[in-house]
């Protein structure tokens, strides 16, 4: 199928056409993003956000350049925005109290103390740590976290899930003596 036909189908919100374009360009755009942001997870987030933005704004694609060139410009801009936010948005986190009781996904073993949770949060990778701390300790929602850190709500949700998984694994290792 010709690229222009795929783009036209995407403009009509055809999910199969979107998936086909995604599969066609995903790897190449990932390479571009990882060269700029220097981190595989961050590059995944940038590419995901770029495709979302591209499909939301596909009506703006006029065919003056190839779709790949247009998409690459979006990926480059999202990468630059990510790097700017990473360097310019340092968030001062104030200690509060953890809100573990209301969300069943956040339950931990009875023997785990608040202090051990805080300690393990500190060693999470920075991009996960900030989201987890803002969500758990400060009580911000994804919209607020996205605004504070200069990321999308999708990236906030993704990072919270990844951070939560790492935190739970660290706590489990500590509880069962398999960790450091």
C-alpha positions as CSV (number, residue, x, y, z in Angstrom):
1,X,0.0,0.0,0.0
2,X,1.3,3.4,-0.9
3,X,2.3,5.7,2.0
4,X,0.0,8.5,1.0
5,X,-3.0,6.0,1.0
6,X,-2.0,4.9,4.5
7,X,-1.8,8.5,5.7
8,X,-5.3,9.3,4.2
9,X,-6.7,6.2,6.0
10,X,-5.1,7.5,9.2
11,X,-6.8,10.8,8.7
12,X,-10.0,8.8,8.7
13,X,-9.0,7.4,12.0
14,X,-8.3,3.9,10.6
15,X,-6.6,2.0,13.4
16,X,-5.1,-0.7,11.1
17,X,-3.5,2.0,9.0
18,X,-2.1,3.7,12.1
19,X,-0.7,0.4,13.3
20,X,0.9,-0.2,9.8
21,X,2.5,3.3,9.9
22,X,3.6,2.7,13.5
23,X,5.3,-0.6,12.6
24,X,6.9,0.9,9.5
25,X,8.5,3.8,11.4
26,X,8.8,2.7,15.1
27,X,12.3,1.3,15.0
28,X,13.8,4.2,12.9
29,X,12.2,6.8,15.2
30,X,13.4,5.0,18.3
31,X,17.0,5.2,16.9
32,X,16.6,8.9,16.4
33,X,15.2,9.4,20.0
34,X,17.8,7.2,21.7
35,X,20.6,9.2,20.0
36,X,19.2,12.4,21.4
37,X,18.0,11.4,24.9
38,X,20.7,8.8,25.5
39,X,18.4,6.5,27.5
40,X,16.4,3.5,26.1
41,X,13.4,4.0,28.4
42,X,13.2,7.7,27.8
43,X,13.5,7.1,24.1
44,X,10.5,4.7,24.2
45,X,8.5,7.3,26.0
46,X,9.5,10.0,23.5
47,X,8.6,7.7,20.5
48,X,5.2,6.8,22.1
49,X,4.4,10.4,22.7
50,X,5.5,11.4,19.2
51,X,3.2,8.8,17.6
52,X,0.3,9.9,19.7
53,X,1.0,13.5,18.7
54,X,1.4,12.6,15.1
55,X,-1.9,10.7,14.9
56,X,-3.7,13.5,16.8
57,X,-2.4,16.1,14.3
58,X,-2.2,14.0,11.1
59,X,-4.6,16.5,9.4
60,X,-1.7,18.9,9.5
61,X,0.4,16.6,7.3
62,X,0.1,18.1,3.8
63,X,2.5,15.8,1.9
64,X,5.1,18.5,1.3
65,X,7.7,16.1,2.7
66,X,7.6,12.4,3.3
67,X,5.6,11.1,6.3
68,X,8.8,9.8,7.7
69,X,10.5,13.2,7.6
70,X,7.4,14.9,9.1
71,X,7.3,12.3,11.9
72,X,11.1,12.5,12.5
73,X,10.7,16.3,13.1
74,X,8.0,15.5,15.8
75,X,10.4,12.9,17.4
76,X,13.2,15.4,17.4
77,X,11.1,18.2,18.9
78,X,9.7,15.8,21.6
79,X,13.3,14.7,22.4
80,X,14.4,18.3,22.7
81,X,11.4,19.1,24.9
82,X,12.2,16.1,27.1
83,X,15.8,17.1,27.5
84,X,14.9,20.7,28.3
85,X,12.4,19.5,31.0
86,X,14.9,17.1,32.4
87,X,17.5,19.8,32.9
88,X,15.3,22.8,33.8
89,X,12.6,21.2,35.9
90,X,14.3,20.2,39.1
91,X,11.5,19.5,41.6
92,X,12.0,20.0,45.3
93,X,10.1,17.2,47.0
94,X,8.8,17.8,50.5
95,X,8.2,14.8,52.7
96,X,4.6,14.1,53.5
97,X,2.9,10.9,54.4
98,X,2.4,7.9,52.2
99,X,-1.1,7.1,50.9
100,X,-0.9,3.4,50.6
101,X,-4.2,2.3,52.1
102,X,-6.7,3.5,49.5
103,X,-5.1,1.9,46.4
104,X,-5.0,-1.8,46.5
105,X,-2.2,-1.9,44.0
106,X,0.0,-0.2,46.5
107,X,-0.4,-2.6,49.3
108,X,2.9,-3.9,50.9
109,X,3.6,-6.6,53.4
110,X,2.8,-5.8,57.0
111,X,6.4,-5.9,58.0
112,X,7.4,-3.1,55.6
113,X,7.8,0.3,57.3
114,X,7.2,3.7,55.8
115,X,10.9,4.4,56.3
116,X,11.9,1.4,54.3
117,X,9.6,2.4,51.5
118,X,11.0,5.9,51.5
119,X,14.6,4.5,51.5
120,X,13.9,2.2,48.5
121,X,12.1,5.1,46.7
122,X,15.4,7.1,46.9
123,X,17.3,4.5,44.9
124,X,14.8,4.3,42.0
125,X,16.0,5.7,38.7
126,X,15.4,9.5,38.8
127,X,12.6,9.6,36.2
128,X,10.6,7.0,38.1
129,X,11.5,8.3,41.6
130,X,10.0,11.8,41.0
131,X,6.7,10.4,39.6
132,X,6.4,7.9,42.4
133,X,7.2,10.5,45.1
134,X,4.8,13.1,43.6
135,X,2.0,10.6,43.4
136,X,2.5,8.8,46.7
137,X,3.9,11.4,49.0
138,X,2.5,14.6,47.6
139,X,-0.8,13.3,46.4
140,X,-0.6,14.8,42.9
141,X,-2.6,13.3,40.0
142,X,-1.1,12.5,36.6
143,X,-2.2,15.8,35.1
144,X,-0.4,17.7,37.8
145,X,2.7,15.5,37.7
146,X,2.8,15.9,33.9
147,X,2.7,19.7,34.3
148,X,5.4,19.8,37.1
149,X,7.8,17.5,35.3
150,X,7.1,18.7,31.8
151,X,6.0,15.3,30.5
152,X,2.8,13.9,29.1
153,X,0.1,12.3,31.2
154,X,0.8,9.1,29.3
155,X,4.5,9.3,30.3
156,X,3.5,10.0,33.9
157,X,1.3,6.9,34.0
158,X,4.0,4.7,32.3
159,X,6.7,5.9,34.7
160,X,4.5,5.4,37.7
161,X,3.7,1.8,36.7
162,X,7.4,1.1,36.0
163,X,8.5,2.8,39.2
164,X,5.9,1.0,41.3
165,X,7.0,-2.3,39.9
166,X,10.6,-1.6,40.7
167,X,9.8,-0.4,44.1
168,X,7.7,-3.5,44.9
169,X,10.5,-5.7,43.6
170,X,13.1,-3.9,45.8
171,X,10.9,-4.2,48.9
172,X,10.2,-7.9,48.2
173,X,14.0,-8.5,47.8
174,X,14.7,-6.7,51.0
175,X,11.9,-8.6,52.9
176,X,13.1,-12.0,51.7
177,X,16.8,-11.3,52.1
178,X,17.6,-11.6,48.4
179,X,18.4,-7.9,48.0
180,X,21.4,-5.9,49.1
